[in-house]
Amino acid sequence: MGKLRAVLWSWGPTILFNAFLPFLTYGMLTDRGMSELSALAVSAVWPAVEVAALFAIRRRIDEIGVLSLLIIALGVVSALALQDERLVLIKDSAVTGLFGLVLLGSLLAPRPLMFYFGRKFATDGSAEKLAWWNGLWRYAGFRRTQRILTVVWGVTFVVEAAARIELTELLSVDTMVAVSAVLPYVVTAALVTWTILYTRRARARAGQAAVAPVAEPAA
């Protein structure tokens, strides 16, 4: 029960401020006649509030909130660049592709983005757990795993975006609307499944490496 409470405390505000409230705000504003671009910009208030509140309370930046702001910003950029009605269907693809490029670009940073996403999922946000996760970076195997995860997610999102853009030219509008509604969830589910399996194998390899010297017979 205590573990469930910790998970809810960690993820509840994240889901509320980065998913539910922005989605609700965007829907309400567009239903009342506000342009998609303006509604998208206004919905960014909620992730910004969470980032500011968490920094004020815990003196640390919430990576998921920053990611939400980044995705909204990419959406605004794509909406400005793709104002032709014929390009409406590929707007979401552009956001996905840009996010994939951001993931790949983070490989040039000291720590890639998947390190921070993993920290959000693997810890309850407490100082002790954060220190534990941050400390794993000293292991070469862990660093390699985080970089591989970042490469695979980034490349997959770029390829998925390119495929959707190409399909937009080949399929009818009705068919493409259905594909755009389903494909992102299929791709994300596949990535999450692969990530779980890959990280389990990586942990198993790390454990075997750790016990190998102990298992060696004495000379």
C-alpha positions in Angstrom: 0.0 0.0 0.0 2.9 2.3 0.8 4.5 1.6 -2.5 1.3 2.3 -4.4 0.9 5.6 -2.5 4.5 6.6 -3.4 3.8 5.8 -7.1 0.6 7.8 -7.1 2.4 10.7 -5.4 5.1 10.6 -8.0 3.0 10.1 -11.1 -0.3 11.7 -10.1 0.8 15.4 -10.5 2.8 14.5 -13.7 -0.3 12.9 -15.4 -2.6 15.7 -14.2 -0.4 18.7 -15.3 1.2 17.2 -18.4 -1.6 15.1 -19.9 -5.1 15.6 -18.4 -5.2 19.4 -17.9 -3.4 20.4 -21.2 -5.7 18.0 -23.1 -8.8 19.3 -21.3 -7.8 23.0 -21.8 -7.0 22.5 -25.5 -10.3 20.8 -26.1 -12.4 23.4 -24.2 -10.7 26.3 -26.0 -11.0 24.9 -29.5 -14.6 24.0 -28.8 -15.2 27.7 -28.0 -13.7 28.9 -31.2 -10.1 29.6 -30.3 -7.5 28.6 -33.0 -5.6 25.4 -32.6 -2.3 27.3 -32.4 -3.6 29.7 -29.6 -5.2 26.8 -27.6 -2.0 24.8 -27.9 0.1 27.7 -26.6 -2.3 28.3 -23.6 -2.3 24.6 -22.7 1.5 24.9 -22.1 0.6 26.8 -18.9 0.0 23.6 -17.0 3.3 21.8 -17.6 5.1 25.2 -16.8 3.2 25.4 -13.5 4.3 21.9 -12.6 7.9 22.5 -13.5 7.9 25.8 -11.5 6.1 24.2 -8.5 8.4 21.2 -8.3 11.5 23.4 -8.5 10.2 25.7 -5.7 9.3 22.7 -3.5 12.2 20.2 -4.2 14.7 22.4 -6.0 14.9 20.1 -9.0 13.6 20.2 -12.6 10.9 17.8 -13.6 12.1 16.2 -16.8 8.6 15.1 -17.9 7.3 18.6 -17.5 10.1 20.0 -19.6 9.4 17.3 -22.2 5.7 18.3 -22.3 6.7 21.9 -22.8 9.1 20.8 -25.6 6.4 18.7 -27.3 3.9 21.6 -27.1 6.6 24.0 -28.5 7.2 21.6 -31.4 3.5 21.5 -32.0 3.3 25.3 -32.2 6.3 25.3 -34.6 4.8 22.7 -36.8 1.4 24.5 -36.8 3.1 27.7 -37.9 5.1 25.9 -40.6 2.2 23.7 -41.9 -0.7 26.0 -42.3 -1.8 24.6 -45.7 -4.9 22.5 -45.2 -3.4 19.7 -47.3 -0.7 19.3 -44.7 -2.9 19.1 -41.6 -2.6 15.3 -41.5 1.2 15.3 -41.3 1.4 17.9 -38.5 1.4 15.3 -35.8 4.0 13.3 -37.8 6.2 16.4 -37.9 6.0 16.7 -34.1 6.9 13.0 -33.7 9.8 13.3 -36.1 11.1 16.5 -34.4 11.0 14.7 -31.0 12.9 11.8 -32.5 15.6 14.2 -33.7 15.7 15.8 -30.2 16.3 12.3 -28.7 19.1 11.7 -31.1 20.5 15.1 -30.5 20.6 14.5 -26.7 23.3 11.9 -27.4 25.7 14.8 -27.7 24.8 15.9 -24.1 26.5 14.5 -21.0 23.5 12.2 -20.4 20.9 11.3 -23.1 17.2 12.0 -22.6 16.3 8.3 -21.9 18.4 8.5 -18.8 16.0 11.1 -17.4 12.9 9.3 -18.6 14.1 6.1 -17.0 14.8 7.9 -13.7 11.2 9.1 -13.7 9.9 5.6 -14.1 12.4 3.8 -11.9 12.3 6.1 -8.8 9.6 7.6 -6.6 11.2 11.0 -6.8 12.8 10.8 -3.3 16.4 12.1 -2.8 17.6 8.6 -1.9 16.2 7.0 -5.1 17.4 9.8 -7.3 20.9 9.5 -5.9 20.8 5.8 -6.5 19.7 6.2 -10.1 22.3 9.0 -10.7 25.0 6.8 -9.2 24.4 4.1 -11.8 25.8 6.4 -14.4 29.3 5.4 -13.3 28.9 2.0 -14.7 29.9 1.6 -18.4 27.1 -1.0 -19.1 24.5 1.3 -17.7 25.7 4.2 -19.8 25.7 2.0 -22.9 22.1 0.9 -22.2 20.8 4.4 -21.8 22.4 5.5 -25.1 21.1 2.4 -27.0 17.6 3.1 -25.6 17.9 6.7 -26.8 19.1 5.7 -30.3 16.4 3.1 -30.8 13.6 5.5 -29.6 14.9 8.4 -31.6 15.4 6.4 -34.8 12.0 4.7 -34.4 10.1 8.0 -34.0 11.9 9.5 -37.0 11.1 6.5 -39.2 7.5 6.4 -38.0 7.1 10.1 -38.8 8.6 9.6 -42.3 6.4 6.6 -42.9 3.2 8.5 -41.9 4.2 11.5 -44.2 4.7 9.1 -47.1 1.4 7.3 -46.4 -0.3 10.6 -46.4 0.6 10.9 -50.1 -0.5 7.4 -50.9 -3.7 6.8 -48.9 -7.1 8.4 -49.0 -7.8 11.0 -46.3 -10.3 8.8 -44.5 -7.8 5.9 -44.4 -5.0 8.1 -43.3 -7.0 9.6 -40.4 -7.5 6.0 -39.1 -3.9 5.2 -39.6 -2.7 8.3 -37.8 -5.1 7.5 -34.8 -3.7 4.0 -34.4 -0.1 3.9 -35.6 1.5 6.1 -32.9 0.0 3.9 -30.1 1.2 0.7 -31.8 4.7 2.1 -32.2 4.9 3.4 -28.7 3.6 0.1 -27.3 6.2 -1.8 -29.3 8.9 0.5 -28.0 7.8 0.1 -24.4 7.7 -3.7 -24.7 11.2 -3.8 -26.3 12.6 -1.4 -23.7 11.3 -3.6 -20.8 12.8 -6.8 -22.4 16.1 -5.1 -23.4 16.6 -3.6 -19.9 15.9 -6.9 -18.3 18.6 -8.6 -20.5 21.0 -5.7 -19.7 20.5 -6.2 -16.0 20.9 -9.9 -16.3 24.2 -9.4 -18.2 25.4 -6.9 -15.6 24.6 -9.4 -12.8 26.5 -12.2 -14.5 29.5 -9.9 -15.0 29.4 -9.0 -11.3 29.4 -12.6 -10.1 31.8 -13.9 -12.7 35.0 -13.2 -10.8 33.6 -14.8 -7.7 32.6 -17.9 -9.7 36.1 -18.4 -11.1 38.1 -21.2 -9.5 41.2 -20.2 -7.5 44.5 -20.8 -9.3 
